[in-house]
Amino acid sequence: MAVLTNALDKLLGYQMRRATAVLMADFVRTLADFDMRPAEITTLLVIAENPDCSQSEVGEAIAIKRANMVPIIARLIERGLVARTRVDGRSLALRVTGKGAELAAEAWRRIAEHEARFRDRLAPANLDTVLAALPVLRSAVDDGGPADGQ
């Protein structure tokens, strides 16, 4: 069978999409037994790291629209991983429960292994370049560039 040439391989977006697909598939496999979507895990981790944060602050931190945060938070509360506490007359803060803290700790442990599988494939200088470049691309939204896909 002949090896086809692919001009798409020279496109940044194409290469990033392919790499993201591989990374996310491994991420999902790594945490599959948690029975949680990546957005739920990410939300739990942000809340664990920022006790008494608001739902809108979490959404902003992980670039999820407010309307999409509602079912994520509801599911985390339903599973006993997150609790709401009243801050004042109207505001509610989010905090992980004991069960949520345990699950977050295990998630971080597994994510570290997941990250290592990919980081170890890059030379340290290349990893530093990638980690420095990606936030620059993400900031294109702030500069009037592409809109967030959430």
N, C-alpha and C positions, 0 to 999 in steps of 0.2 A: 504494500500500500504506500502511495506517495505521501510525503509530508507536504501539506499545503502551507503556503505563505499566508500571513494574516497581517495586513496593514493596521488592523485594530490594535495589535500589540504595541504600537508606538503612541497610542492615545492614553493620556493620564487617566481619564475617567474610566476607560475600559479596564485598565490594569488595576485601578483601585476597586472597581466593582468586583472583579474576579478575586482579588485578595480578600475583600470583605466577605464574600460568600464562603470562602474557605475558613476564615477566622470565625465567622458566626456559626457555621456548621459545627465546628469543634467546640465552641462555647456552649451551644445548645446540648451537644452530647455530654459535655463535662458536667452539666447541671441538670440533666434530663430527669433524674429521680426526684428533684425538688417539685416537679409538676408546676412550674412557673414559667411565664414568658420572660424573655430577656428584659423587657421594660419593667416588669414587676420586680425582678431581682435587682435591677439597677436602682429602682425607686427605694427598695428596702435598704440597700447599701448607703444611699445618700441620707436617708432618714437616720440610720444607725450612726452615721458620722456627724450628723447635725441635729442632736436632740432639740425638741421644741421648735422645729422649723415649720413653716406653713406649707400647705399643699401647693400654693402658687410658687413659692420659693423653690420647691423641689422640681416642679415642672420647668421652671426657668433654668435651673442648673443642668437638667438633662435634655433640654430642648423638646419637651412634650407639651402640647397645647393643653390649656386648662380643661377643656371638655374631655380630652382623652385621659386626664389624670383621675377624673372622678371614678371610673370603673376600676382603675388600678388600685387606688387607695381603698375602695370598697372591698376588693378581693383580699387585700392584705389584712384589713380589719377583720373580715369574715374568717380568715384562717388563723386569727389570733396572733399575728406577727407584728401588728402596729395598733396603737391606740391613740385616740384623740383626747386631748386635755384642753379645758377652757383656759384661755390666757386672760381674757377680760370679758366684758359683756357679750361681745360678738365674735371675737377671734378664737380660732382653735389651733392648737399646736399638735404636731405629730411626734410620736416617740415610739421606738421599738419596744416590744414586750420582752420578757425573758426569753421566750421561745423565739422571737424575732432576732434577738441578739445572738443566740446560739446558731440559728440558721445563717445569719450574716457572717459570723466567724467562719463557719464551714464553707460558705460561698467564697469568701476571700481566700481561704486556703486552696480551694480548687482553682480559682481564677489565677492565682499565682502560678500554679502548675501549667495551666492553659497558656498563660502569657509566656512562660519559659519555653514551651514547645516552639513558639514562633520567634521570640527574641533570640534564641540560641542559633537560629538560622542566619542571622545577620551579624556582620562584623560590628563591633561597638561603634565605630565611626559612622557606619551606615544607619544603625539604629538611632543614633543621636540626630542624624540628618532627617530621618523620617519623622521622629518625634517633634522636631523643631518645625518641619514643613507642614504637617497636618493642621495644626491650629491656624496657620496662615491661610490655608485653603478654607477652613471653616469660617474664618472671619470675613470671607467674601460676602456673606449675608449682611453683616454690619455695614459694609461699604456700598450697599445698594446692588450687590451682585445677586447670584442665584438665591431663590427663596428656599427656606427650610422645607423638607419633604414631609414633616410630621403633619 
